[in-house]
Every structure is written in C-alpha cells, then in structure tokens.
C-alpha cells in the first residue's frame, strides 16, 4: 500500500471516529507503527489532524478539509451526481467547481458527446481528460491537496469562458440562501453563476440548515437544486423558478 493510500484510510477512520490511538490504526491498516507515525506527521503538517500522546484526532476548524469531505456522504453524493449528469447535453460547455460533491460528476460524463469542461479541480480535470473529454484546468494557487485551485488566476480563467451549464456546491444552505465558510471560493462561484445559462446547486442533506459567514447566492439565481432529500414546501413554493430534484429514496 502506498503512503497516499494509507493516509486516505487514516482519514476515513478519523472521519468516522474523530479520535483514535496509533495502536488502533496499526491494527486496522496493518502497517508498522513507524509507518503510521510518518503518515500522521504528513497529516499534521497539512493541518488536518492534532496529535497527542499515543493518539490522533481531527483538527477542529470551521472549514472541513477536502480530504475529509471526500469520504463523507459517498452514496448520497453519487446519487446527486447521477441526477446532475442527466442535465448535461451533448455539445455543452460545462463549469464544474472543485467541491467533493461536484467531483463525483466525473464518473457520469463519459457518455456525453463533444462536451467541454472547465474546472478548478486538478484531479477531476485529469480524470475527464483521460476519458477523452475536452477539458480546461483553470490553474491557480493549490489551496488544498490533492488539487483544489483558487485565487486570481483561477478567477481569470473562469472569466474567459461562457458555459451552457454550471455545477457547484458550498458549505451550507438555509432558507433559500447558499453559504460558504470562506471567501476563498466566493469570486469564482460568482463568475460561474454570472457566466452560465443554467445553474445547478448540489446540496447534500448534511449542508441543509447550515449558515456560514459568506453568502454566495440565493435560489432566485439557481435553476436546479439537487439534493438527496426533499425540501419543505415553503421553500419550493417560494422559489417557483427553481426546479428541485430529489436524488434520494422517495
């Protein structure tokens, strides 16, 4: 097992239990204590975990790191991505942000003909290109491992394109308002919204009812809202121009 694979296994375990001992990780992953400690050193340097004598815990921050988000709500994100991919038409130009929710879209776009994708997710860009999809990766500052890009270069690249459809997620949604926990992604989300004909917000149920400090948009600007749960009738009636799609079990 490569170190990156061990680290992903450690993150899965920490995402579930929040705190574990080194001995527990050694037993579960079946690698030497020295190897596990080296992996934890890497995670600690990335600011993802906090180590204590004999154990490790998730570092509590308002912004959840991408590598943790990758391992949460997998089935729900996959179901949301299936519904989202159905909205992509042949010959579309598509914006896809670097969220873990939107990354799942990459598994369902290979059947689309002659589409172009612009994304600030290097991992997604590589996957799409490997499947023969015309892909532009924005460039920019590597904000998060393994390939989330942000900053002025990212914003400028998005500004160069007009998309038929865009897909994005955020850290919270409440009463028709879409929130982010950091301003880092605000500008390129706004550019994507302003430069797209159809706008799709991907919202797992874990984000509903969550308010954060940065307001990205409200549902007046969103054409499609896709979640693994149904929203209240109050919201769906208030925003009648938004199509609400439930990807979960009815």
MIKOL-11522 format. One record per residue: residue in three letters; chain; x, y, z of N, C-alpha, C in turn. Coordinates in steps of 0.001 Angstrom, whole numbers, plus 500000, padded with zeros to 6 digits. Layout:
N
<Ala, A, <X, Y, Z>, <X, Y, Z>, <X, Y, Z>>;
...
END
This chain:
250
<Unk, A, <500846, 498808, 500000>, <500000, 500000, 500000>, <500888, 501252, 500000>>;
<Unk, A, <500607, 502186, 499074>, <501357, 503431, 499026>, <500982, 504322, 500205>>;
<Unk, A, <501864, 505298, 500508>, <501586, 506187, 501627>, <500276, 506947, 501422>>;
<Unk, A, <500012, 507413, 500189>, <498776, 508155, 499929>, <497547, 507295, 500221>>;
<Unk, A, <497637, 506000, 499931>, <496522, 505099, 500215>, <496353, 504900, 501723>>;
<Unk, A, <497469, 504788, 502440>, <497377, 504671, 503903>, <496761, 505927, 504513>>;
<Unk, A, <497196, 507079, 503995>, <496671, 508346, 504519>, <495170, 508440, 504293>>;
<Unk, A, <494702, 508025, 503128>, <493260, 508037, 502874>, <492523, 507103, 503827>>;
<Unk, A, <493120, 505947, 504130>, <492497, 505038, 505093>, <492450, 505657, 506487>>;
<Unk, A, <493516, 506333, 506872>, <493530, 507012, 508165>, <492439, 508080, 508221>>;
<Unk, A, <492288, 508837, 507150>, <491268, 509888, 507120>, <489864, 509303, 507204>>;
<Unk, A, <489629, 508173, 506535>, <488328, 507516, 506629>, <488022, 507143, 508080>>;
<Unk, A, <489010, 506587, 508752>, <488817, 506163, 510143>, <488574, 507369, 511041>>;
<Unk, A, <489364, 508423, 510858>, <489195, 509617, 511686>, <487873, 510327, 511403>>;
<Unk, A, <487453, 510297, 510148>, <486171, 510908, 509806>, <485024, 510213, 510522>>;
<Unk, A, <485188, 508917, 510790>, <484145, 508146, 511466>, <484226, 508270, 512983>>;
<Unk, A, <485451, 508201, 513535>, <485601, 508119, 514990>, <486131, 509402, 515635>>;
<Unk, A, <486690, 510318, 514846>, <487192, 511620, 515318>, <488479, 511506, 516147>>;
<Unk, A, <488590, 510510, 517006>, <489825, 510289, 517753>, <490111, 508792, 517794>>;
<Unk, A, <491379, 508421, 517530>, <491789, 507021, 517635>, <493221, 506982, 518142>>;
<Unk, A, <493630, 505825, 518631>, <495017, 505645, 519056>, <495863, 505168, 517876>>;
<Unk, A, <497161, 505354, 518008>, <498083, 504854, 516989>, <498001, 503334, 516921>>;
<Unk, A, <497865, 502691, 518067>, <497754, 501226, 518090>, <496536, 500754, 517297>>;
<Unk, A, <495434, 501504, 517406>, <494221, 501139, 516663>, <494475, 501234, 515156>>;
<Unk, A, <495152, 502307, 514716>, <495457, 502474, 513291>, <496387, 501373, 512798>>;
<Unk, A, <497357, 501011, 513616>, <498278, 499928, 513246>, <497506, 498632, 513033>>;
<Unk, A, <496570, 498353, 513929>, <495785, 497120, 513835>, <494871, 497121, 512616>>;
<Unk, A, <494229, 498262, 512346>, <493263, 498330, 511249>, <493928, 498366, 509881>>;
<Unk, A, <495010, 499120, 509767>, <495649, 499303, 508460>, <496729, 498259, 508210>>;
<Unk, A, <497187, 497630, 509284>, <498166, 496546, 509205>, <499498, 497025, 508619>>;
<Unk, A, <499972, 498143, 509154>, <501303, 498643, 508847>, <502031, 498929, 510147>>;
<Unk, A, <503324, 499085, 510057>, <504136, 499249, 511255>, <503825, 500572, 511955>>;
<Unk, A, <504029, 500633, 513269>, <503841, 501894, 513997>, <504683, 503029, 513407>>;
<Unk, A, <505902, 502714, 512956>, <506759, 503759, 512382>, <506139, 504352, 511114>>;
<Unk, A, <505572, 503481, 510256>, <504924, 503963, 509026>, <503714, 504823, 509352>>;
<Unk, A, <502891, 504371, 510287>, <501691, 505120, 510663>, <502077, 506476, 511241>>;
<Unk, A, <503114, 506511, 512070>, <503547, 507788, 512651>, <504050, 508744, 511573>>;
<Unk, A, <504747, 508209, 510557>, <505175, 509072, 509444>, <503965, 509637, 508708>>;
<Unk, A, <502934, 508801, 508508>, <501710, 509273, 507844>, <501044, 510372, 508665>>;
<Unk, A, <501011, 510192, 509967>, <500386, 511193, 510841>, <501174, 512494, 510840>>;
<Unk, A, <502488, 512388, 510687>, <503311, 513595, 510581>, <502932, 514391, 509340>>;
<Unk, A, <502696, 513693, 508227>, <502268, 514352, 506986>, <500939, 515062, 507202>>;
<Unk, A, <499981, 514382, 507799>, <498663, 514972, 508035>, <498737, 516145, 508994>>;
<Unk, A, <499611, 516040, 509987>, <499761, 517136, 510944>, <500341, 518372, 510262>>;
<Unk, A, <501313, 518192, 509373>, <501904, 519306, 508638>, <500880, 519966, 507707>>;
<Unk, A, <499931, 519166, 507208>, <498866, 519710, 506354>, <497774, 520382, 507164>>;
<Unk, A, <497874, 520315, 508490>, <496891, 520958, 509348>, <495584, 520216, 509482>>;
<Unk, A, <495582, 518922, 509149>, <494337, 518160, 509162>, <494076, 517466, 510495>>;
<Unk, A, <495134, 517163, 511246>, <494953, 516416, 512489>, <495774, 517053, 513607>>;
<Unk, A, <495401, 516682, 514814>, <496146, 517096, 516006>, <496564, 515835, 516749>>;
<Unk, A, <497869, 515718, 516993>, <498374, 514514, 517656>, <498533, 514761, 519151>>;
<Unk, A, <498290, 513706, 519895>, <498538, 513719, 521330>, <499290, 512437, 521667>>;
<Unk, A, <499681, 512286, 522908>, <500466, 511114, 523276>, <499677, 509835, 522992>>;
<Unk, A, <500154, 509063, 522012>, <499542, 507777, 521708>, <498309, 507824, 520835>>;
<Unk, A, <497893, 509025, 520402>, <496661, 509097, 519622>, <496643, 510273, 518668>>;
<Unk, A, <495528, 510406, 517941>, <495374, 511477, 516965>, <493893, 511804, 516841>>;
<Unk, A, <493579, 513079, 516576>, <492192, 513500, 516406>, <492078, 514479, 515252>>;
<Unk, A, <490873, 514622, 514726>, <490611, 515611, 513698>, <490824, 516997, 514284>>;
<Unk, A, <491500, 517845, 513548>, <491672, 519226, 513977>, <490388, 519977, 513725>>;
<Unk, A, <489836, 520540, 514766>, <488532, 521200, 514682>, <488685, 522574, 514060>>;
<Unk, A, <488077, 522739, 512891>, <488085, 524015, 512187>, <486713, 524252, 511597>>;
<Unk, A, <486399, 525524, 511306>, <485104, 525839, 510697>, <485051, 525347, 509254>>;
<Unk, A, <486223, 525223, 508610>, <486283, 524754, 507232>, <486750, 523309, 507227>>;
<Unk, A, <485917, 522421, 506693>, <486257, 520998, 506672>, <487166, 520705, 505488>>;
<Unk, A, <488347, 520160, 505718>, <489291, 519902, 504628>, <488711, 518956, 503572>>;
<Unk, A, <489165, 519144, 502327>, <488653, 518377, 501194>, <488819, 516880, 501407>>;
<Unk, A, <489945, 516467, 501963>, <490201, 515035, 502090>, <489247, 514372, 503069>>;
<Unk, A, <488695, 515154, 504013>, <487644, 514611, 504869>, <486311, 514603, 504108>>;
<Unk, A, <486041, 515671, 503364>, <484771, 515748, 502638>, <484664, 514642, 501598>>;
<Unk, A, <485803, 514249, 501017>, <485796, 513178, 500025>, <485197, 511885, 500580>>;
<Unk, A, <485361, 511660, 501872>, <484967, 510384, 502466>, <483631, 510465, 503212>>;
<Unk, A, <482919, 511574, 503079>, <481623, 511700, 503738>, <480504, 511684, 502705>>;
<Unk, A, <479367, 511100, 503059>, <478155, 511115, 502227>, <478418, 510554, 500825>>;
<Unk, A, <479211, 509497, 500720>, <479595, 508985, 499397>, <478392, 508526, 498575>>;
<Unk, A, <477514, 507736, 499166>, <476361, 507228, 498425>, <475451, 508363, 497992>>;
<Unk, A, <475255, 509336, 498903>, <474384, 510463, 498584>, <474980, 511323, 497470>>;
<Unk, A, <476277, 511583, 497548>, <476928, 512390, 496512>, <476890, 511684, 495162>>;
<Unk, A, <477030, 510380, 495179>, <476964, 509620, 493937>, <475572, 509720, 493313>>;
<Unk, A, <474529, 509614, 494138>, <473155, 509713, 493637>, <472876, 511111, 493095>>;
<Unk, A, <473378, 512126, 493781>, <473210, 513507, 493316>, <473915, 513696, 491973>>;
<Unk, A, <475106, 513124, 491830>, <475862, 513261, 490593>, <475151, 512600, 489414>>;
<Unk, A, <474499, 511471, 489652>, <473742, 510798, 488589>, <472667, 511734, 488041>>;
<Unk, A, <471909, 512358, 488937>, <470858, 513286, 488520>, <471448, 514518, 487835>>;
<Unk, A, <472565, 515003, 488362>, <473200, 516181, 487778>, <473670, 515913, 486350>>;
<Unk, A, <474264, 514752, 486126>, <474785, 514416, 484796>, <473671, 514361, 483751>>;
<Unk, A, <472459, 514029, 484182>, <471338, 513976, 483243>, <471012, 515345, 482653>>;
<Unk, A, <471458, 516410, 483314>, <471183, 517767, 482840>, <472183, 518235, 481786>>;
<Unk, A, <473285, 517503, 481629>, <474309, 517878, 480644>, <473896, 517361, 479273>>;
<Unk, A, <473912, 518253, 478301>, <473537, 517892, 476937>, <474793, 517739, 476076>>;
<Unk, A, <474664, 516970, 475024>, <475754, 516884, 474056>, <476107, 518288, 473561>>;
<Unk, A, <477391, 518540, 473382>, <477918, 519817, 472878>, <477923, 520941, 473917>>;
<Unk, A, <477571, 520659, 475141>, <477575, 521684, 476190>, <478998, 522079, 476593>>;
<Unk, A, <479143, 523343, 476979>, <480307, 523799, 477731>, <479896, 523839, 479195>>;
<Unk, A, <480703, 523223, 480063>, <480292, 522955, 481439>, <481323, 523496, 482423>>;
<Unk, A, <480857, 524302, 483370>, <481673, 524673, 484518>, <481433, 523650, 485629>>;
<Unk, A, <482499, 523177, 486273>, <482377, 522311, 487451>, <483354, 522823, 488503>>;
<Unk, A, <482848, 523130, 489682>, <483739, 523647, 490715>, <484533, 522518, 491359>>;
<Unk, A, <485357, 522871, 492360>, <486280, 521903, 492943>, <485718, 521226, 494191>>;
<Unk, A, <484432, 521295, 494402>, <483839, 520658, 495575>, <483879, 519140, 495453>>;
<Unk, A, <483854, 518463, 496598>, <483843, 516997, 496581>, <482544, 516480, 495962>>;
<Unk, A, <481438, 517208, 496142>, <480158, 516793, 495547>, <480234, 516821, 494023>>;
<Unk, A, <480760, 517916, 493487>, <480833, 518056, 492027>, <481833, 517087, 491409>>;
<Unk, A, <482857, 516693, 492166>, <483856, 515778, 491623>, <483236, 514450, 491199>>;
<Unk, A, <482167, 514034, 491881>, <481503, 512775, 491532>, <480907, 512811, 490129>>;
<Unk, A, <480643, 514002, 489597>, <480111, 514122, 488242>, <481018, 513467, 487207>>;
<Unk, A, <482301, 513475, 487477>, <483253, 512942, 486504>, <483006, 511507, 486117>>;
<Unk, A, <482348, 510741, 486983>, <482091, 509329, 486689>, <480968, 509139, 485671>>;
<Unk, A, <480202, 510197, 485401>, <478981, 510028, 484609>, <478938, 510907, 483365>>;
<Unk, A, <480093, 511451, 482954>, <480104, 512336, 481799>, <480722, 511715, 480544>>;
<Unk, A, <481295, 510528, 480675>, <481992, 509921, 479541>, <481058, 509637, 478368>>;
<Unk, A, <479780, 509438, 478647>, <478820, 509120, 477577>, <478352, 510360, 476816>>;
<Unk, A, <478687, 511540, 477302>, <478262, 512772, 476635>, <479157, 513049, 475432>>;
<Unk, A, <478560, 513572, 474377>, <479287, 513795, 473136>, <479690, 515257, 472987>>;
<Unk, A, <480983, 515451, 472686>, <481502, 516762, 472308>, <481267, 517831, 473379>>;
<Unk, A, <481431, 517471, 474644>, <481312, 518482, 475688>, <482694, 519039, 476034>>;
<Unk, A, <482685, 520243, 476583>, <483902, 520890, 477083>, <483693, 521216, 478546>>;
<Unk, A, <484660, 520865, 479383>, <484558, 521113, 480821>, <485663, 522058, 481258>>;
<Unk, A, <485296, 523043, 482078>, <486253, 523931, 482725>, <486120, 523726, 484225>>;
<Unk, A, <487227, 523403, 484893>, <487170, 523108, 486323>, <488438, 523589, 487029>>;
<Unk, A, <488304, 523851, 488316>, <489468, 524185, 489150>, <489836, 523020, 490068>>;
<Unk, A, <489474, 521817, 489650>, <489821, 520596, 490369>, <490791, 519794, 489493>>;
<Unk, A, <492064, 519760, 489870>, <493064, 519098, 489036>, <492821, 517600, 488906>>;
<Unk, A, <492349, 516968, 489968>, <492076, 515527, 489923>, <490947, 515243, 488940>>;
<Unk, A, <489882, 516034, 489022>, <488754, 515872, 488098>, <489193, 516137, 486662>>;
<Unk, A, <489985, 517185, 486448>, <490445, 517515, 485092>, <491229, 516362, 484488>>;
<Unk, A, <492105, 515762, 485278>, <492891, 514630, 484785>, <491994, 513447, 484449>>;
<Unk, A, <491005, 513182, 485302>, <490080, 512064, 485063>, <489290, 512285, 483771>>;
<Unk, A, <488771, 513501, 483582>, <487968, 513788, 482394>, <488806, 513694, 481126>>;
<Unk, A, <490003, 514255, 481183>, <490894, 514196, 480025>, <491227, 512761, 479671>>;
<Unk, A, <491416, 511923, 480688>, <491704, 510511, 480450>, <490551, 509760, 479819>>;
<Unk, A, <489349, 510319, 479925>, <488164, 509725, 479308>, <487786, 510419, 478002>>;
<Unk, A, <488715, 511185, 477454>, <488510, 511779, 476144>, <487653, 513019, 476121>>;
<Unk, A, <487456, 513650, 477263>, <486625, 514854, 477337>, <487525, 516087, 477217>>;
<Unk, A, <487149, 517004, 476356>, <487894, 518252, 476179>, <487828, 519044, 477488>>;
<Unk, A, <488976, 519247, 478128>, <488990, 519772, 479487>, <489993, 520905, 479641>>;
<Unk, A, <489557, 521967, 480325>, <490436, 523051, 480713>, <490541, 523060, 482232>>;
<Unk, A, <491779, 523043, 482730>, <492016, 523194, 484163>, <492468, 524634, 484388>>;
<Unk, A, <491838, 525316, 485343>, <491993, 526766, 485456>, <493401, 527223, 485792>>;
<Unk, A, <494170, 526388, 486500>, <495385, 526906, 487086>, <495050, 527714, 488332>>;
<Unk, A, <496079, 528210, 488980>, <495871, 528975, 490202>, <496633, 528378, 491367>>;
<Unk, A, <496449, 528978, 492521>, <497123, 528525, 493730>, <496509, 527219, 494211>>;
<Unk, A, <497339, 526234, 494567>, <496822, 524976, 495108>, <496395, 525238, 496546>>;
<Unk, A, <495107, 525428, 496715>, <494549, 525778, 498017>, <494484, 524568, 498937>>;
<Unk, A, <494171, 523406, 498345>, <494050, 522181, 499137>, <494564, 520991, 498356>>;
<Unk, A, <495226, 520091, 499050>, <495593, 518798, 498484>, <494308, 517962, 498334>>;
<Unk, A, <494140, 517212, 497219>, <495150, 516898, 496209>, <495112, 517777, 494976>>;
<Unk, A, <494219, 518764, 494882>, <494235, 519540, 493648>, <493160, 520593, 493542>>;
<Unk, A, <492779, 521202, 494664>, <491771, 522261, 494657>, <492475, 523594, 494410>>;
<Unk, A, <492102, 524271, 493328>, <492745, 525512, 492918>, <491866, 526712, 493242>>;
<Unk, A, <492497, 527805, 493639>, <491755, 529020, 493961>, <492656, 530220, 493715>>;
<Unk, A, <492079, 531422, 493789>, <492868, 532629, 493645>, <492597, 533374, 492351>>;
<Unk, A, <493368, 534430, 492111>, <493120, 535330, 490999>, <493274, 534644, 489644>>;
<Unk, A, <494266, 533777, 489492>, <494435, 533076, 488216>, <493218, 532192, 487930>>;
<Unk, A, <492726, 531513, 488963>, <491511, 530699, 488816>, <490343, 531553, 488358>>;
<Unk, A, <490171, 532694, 488995>, <489057, 533583, 488641>, <489171, 534083, 487207>>;
<Unk, A, <490384, 534460, 486799>, <490573, 534968, 485439>, <490247, 533910, 484394>>;
<Unk, A, <490639, 532666, 484668>, <490365, 531597, 483701>, <488863, 531362, 483560>>;
<Unk, A, <488145, 531280, 484669>, <486696, 531125, 484581>, <486069, 532287, 483803>>;
<Unk, A, <486619, 533494, 483975>, <486070, 534684, 483304>, <486216, 534616, 481791>>;
<Unk, A, <487128, 533794, 481298>, <487379, 533693, 479855>, <486317, 532881, 479126>>;
<Unk, A, <485455, 532171, 479868>, <484507, 531248, 479244>, <483067, 531633, 479559>>;
<Unk, A, <482175, 531207, 478671>, <480732, 531227, 478940>, <480254, 529782, 478872>>;
<Unk, A, <479499, 529355, 479882>, <479079, 527956, 479968>, <477588, 527806, 479705>>;
<Unk, A, <477249, 526671, 479122>, <475833, 526324, 478971>, <475236, 525926, 480317>>;
<Unk, A, <476057, 525304, 481160>, <475572, 524839, 482459>, <476746, 524816, 483439>>;
<Unk, A, <476443, 525093, 484706>, <477483, 525043, 485736>, <476980, 524257, 486934>>;
<Unk, A, <477936, 523599, 487602>, <477635, 522804, 488792>, <478549, 523257, 489927>>;
<Unk, A, <477942, 523489, 491081>, <478763, 523867, 492229>, <478079, 523419, 493508>>;
<Unk, A, <478886, 523364, 494544>, <478369, 523097, 495876>, <478941, 524150, 496813>>;
<Unk, A, <478531, 524113, 498057>, <479002, 525076, 499051>, <478902, 524417, 500414>>;
<Unk, A, <479241, 525161, 501448>, <479319, 524542, 502778>, <478023, 524602, 503563>>;
<Unk, A, <477049, 525402, 503092>, <475805, 525475, 503845>, <474649, 526001, 503014>>;
<Unk, A, <473437, 525653, 503450>, <472216, 526141, 502801>, <471131, 526262, 503850>>;
<Unk, A, <470471, 527426, 503879>, <469389, 527614, 504844>, <468419, 528662, 504326>>;
<Unk, A, <467150, 528306, 504311>, <466068, 529235, 503957>, <466315, 529933, 502614>>;
<Unk, A, <466780, 529151, 501630>, <466964, 529681, 500285>, <468287, 530367, 500039>>;
<Unk, A, <469152, 530464, 501062>, <470439, 531139, 500939>, <471567, 530110, 500907>>;
<Unk, A, <472520, 530302, 499994>, <473688, 529433, 499855>, <474877, 530107, 500516>>;
<Unk, A, <475559, 529365, 501394>, <476651, 529926, 502195>, <477966, 529206, 501924>>;
<Unk, A, <479069, 529950, 502104>, <480412, 529378, 502162>, <481040, 529762, 503494>>;
<Unk, A, <481976, 528936, 503940>, <482654, 529218, 505200>, <483895, 530084, 505001>>;
<Unk, A, <484305, 530288, 503755>, <485477, 531099, 503458>, <485227, 531910, 502191>>;
<Unk, A, <485843, 533097, 502119>, <485709, 533930, 500925>, <486569, 533425, 499774>>;
<Unk, A, <487383, 532429, 500036>, <488339, 531944, 499041>, <487660, 531550, 497731>>;
<Unk, A, <486465, 530952, 497823>, <485791, 530456, 496621>, <484676, 531384, 496135>>;
<Unk, A, <484451, 532469, 496833>, <483294, 533311, 496526>, <483357, 533891, 495121>>;
<Unk, A, <484484, 534478, 494751>, <484539, 535188, 493477>, <484376, 534255, 492290>>;
<Unk, A, <485062, 533100, 492304>, <484897, 532249, 491117>, <483523, 531597, 491083>>;
<Unk, A, <482887, 531389, 492233>, <481493, 530941, 492200>, <480598, 532004, 491568>>;
<Unk, A, <480845, 533275, 491929>, <480040, 534355, 491350>, <480276, 534452, 489843>>;
<Unk, A, <481522, 534292, 489404>, <481822, 534338, 487973>, <481114, 533199, 487253>>;
<Unk, A, <481154, 531994, 487819>, <480488, 530851, 487206>, <478986, 531092, 487087>>;
<Unk, A, <478383, 531631, 488141>, <476939, 531908, 488116>, <476612, 532939, 487046>>;
<Unk, A, <477394, 534026, 487001>, <477113, 535114, 486059>, <477387, 534721, 484612>>;
<Unk, A, <478311, 533778, 484385>, <478714, 533409, 483025>, <478089, 532099, 482547>>;
<Unk, A, <476978, 531690, 483141>, <476335, 530424, 482773>, <474871, 530633, 482431>>;
<Unk, A, <474384, 529817, 481484>, <472964, 529876, 481126>, <472094, 529117, 482119>>;
<Unk, A, <472603, 527967, 482598>, <471861, 527156, 483574>, <472759, 526893, 484775>>;
<Unk, A, <472191, 527058, 485964>, <472984, 526986, 487196>, <472427, 525884, 488086>>;
<Unk, A, <473306, 524990, 488516>, <472877, 523819, 489284>, <473629, 523800, 490619>>;
<Unk, A, <472867, 523777, 491705>, <473460, 523704, 493037>, <473292, 522294, 493575>>;
<Unk, A, <474407, 521681, 493975>, <474418, 520325, 494519>, <474496, 520425, 496037>>;
<Unk, A, <473501, 519886, 496727>, <473410, 520131, 498166>, <473067, 518852, 498920>>;
<Unk, A, <474073, 518237, 499542>, <473812, 517089, 500394>, <473017, 517487, 501622>>;
<Unk, A, <472295, 516537, 502184>, <471442, 516828, 503341>, <472243, 517287, 504551>>;
<Unk, A, <473549, 516975, 504585>, <474375, 517411, 505709>, <474629, 518913, 505703>>;
<Unk, A, <474311, 519582, 504585>, <474536, 521027, 504483>, <473274, 521847, 504733>>;
<Unk, A, <472132, 521181, 504730>, <470865, 521893, 504891>, <470698, 522333, 506342>>;
<Unk, A, <470349, 523606, 506507>, <470212, 524172, 507840>, <471497, 524756, 508387>>;
<Unk, A, <472558, 524764, 507565>, <473857, 525283, 507985>, <474041, 526708, 507445>>;
<Unk, A, <474284, 527649, 508349>, <474593, 529025, 507970>, <476077, 529280, 508202>>;
<Unk, A, <476694, 530008, 507279>, <478084, 530410, 507448>, <478217, 531901, 507179>>;
<Unk, A, <479439, 532411, 507278>, <479630, 533863, 507255>, <479557, 534479, 505864>>;
<Unk, A, <479775, 533684, 504812>, <479849, 534229, 503460>, <478619, 533796, 502662>>;
<Unk, A, <477860, 534746, 502152>, <476700, 534444, 501308>, <477146, 534395, 499849>>;
<Unk, A, <476877, 533283, 499190>, <477249, 533105, 497788>, <476122, 533549, 496864>>;
<Unk, A, <474907, 533114, 497174>, <473774, 533352, 496282>, <472496, 532985, 497019>>;
<Unk, A, <471373, 533167, 496335>, <470126, 532584, 496813>, <469449, 531879, 495650>>;
<Unk, A, <468377, 531175, 495932>, <467770, 530312, 494913>, <467111, 531080, 493770>>;
<Unk, A, <466979, 532392, 493890>, <466480, 533173, 492760>, <467412, 533070, 491554>>;
<Unk, A, <468703, 532794, 491811>, <469686, 532703, 490732>, <469937, 531263, 490281>>;
<Unk, A, <469317, 530302, 490923>, <469622, 528889, 490686>, <468489, 528226, 489916>>;
<Unk, A, <468833, 527538, 488836>, <467827, 526878, 488003>, <467465, 525488, 488520>>;
<Unk, A, <468450, 524788, 489080>, <468220, 523424, 489570>, <468875, 523262, 490944>>;
<Unk, A, <468136, 522677, 491858>, <468625, 522362, 493200>, <468526, 520847, 493347>>;
<Unk, A, <469671, 520170, 493505>, <469666, 518710, 493597>, <470166, 518304, 494974>>;
<Unk, A, <469387, 517487, 495663>, <469765, 517010, 496994>, <469337, 515560, 497141>>;
<Unk, A, <469823, 514929, 498201>, <469399, 513561, 498496>, <468132, 513536, 499345>>;
<Unk, A, <467616, 514719, 499691>, <466356, 514818, 500440>, <465476, 515874, 499790>>;
<Unk, A, <464198, 515817, 500073>, <463262, 516829, 499588>, <463243, 518020, 500541>>;
<Unk, A, <463098, 519215, 499979>, <462982, 520408, 500801>, <461531, 520643, 501196>>;
<Unk, A, <461339, 521520, 502160>, <459988, 521825, 502630>, <459195, 522526, 501536>>;
<Unk, A, <457896, 522396, 501604>, <457010, 523038, 500618>, <457139, 524550, 500688>>;
<Unk, A, <457442, 525087, 501856>, <457614, 526538, 501987>, <458704, 527043, 501055>>;
<Unk, A, <459815, 526307, 500988>, <460922, 526716, 500126>, <460588, 526491, 498662>>;
<Unk, A, <460046, 525348, 498322>, <459770, 525051, 496908>, <458704, 525987, 496336>>;
<Unk, A, <457779, 526432, 497176>, <456761, 527369, 496702>, <457305, 528787, 496609>>;
<Unk, A, <458228, 529128, 497490>, <458808, 530468, 497487>, <459677, 530683, 496252>>;
<Unk, A, <460380, 529625, 495812>, <461280, 529734, 494670>, <460743, 528878, 493530>>;
<Unk, A, <459693, 529356, 492907>, <458990, 528568, 491895>, <459759, 528453, 490582>>;
<Unk, A, <460735, 529321, 490361>, <461515, 529246, 489125>, <462687, 528267, 489222>>;
<Unk, A, <462890, 527719, 490420>, <463936, 526718, 490620>, <463323, 525330, 490562>>;
<Unk, A, <463951, 524431, 489814>, <463484, 523047, 489779>, <464214, 522254, 490863>>;
<Unk, A, <463443, 521627, 491743>, <464010, 520874, 492852>, <463994, 519386, 492497>>;
<Unk, A, <465173, 518774, 492552>, <465335, 517366, 492184>, <465822, 516603, 493397>>;
<Unk, A, <465076, 515564, 493776>, <465477, 514727, 494905>, <466150, 513475, 494359>>;
<Unk, A, <467402, 513271, 494741>, <468161, 512109, 494285>, <468092, 510955, 495254>>;
<Unk, A, <467436, 511148, 496397>, <467329, 510102, 497391>, <466110, 509240, 497179>>;
<Unk, A, <465908, 508319, 498108>, <464748, 507456, 498048>, <463505, 508260, 498348>>;
<Unk, A, <462479, 508031, 497559>, <461218, 508764, 497738>, <460496, 508275, 498994>>;
END
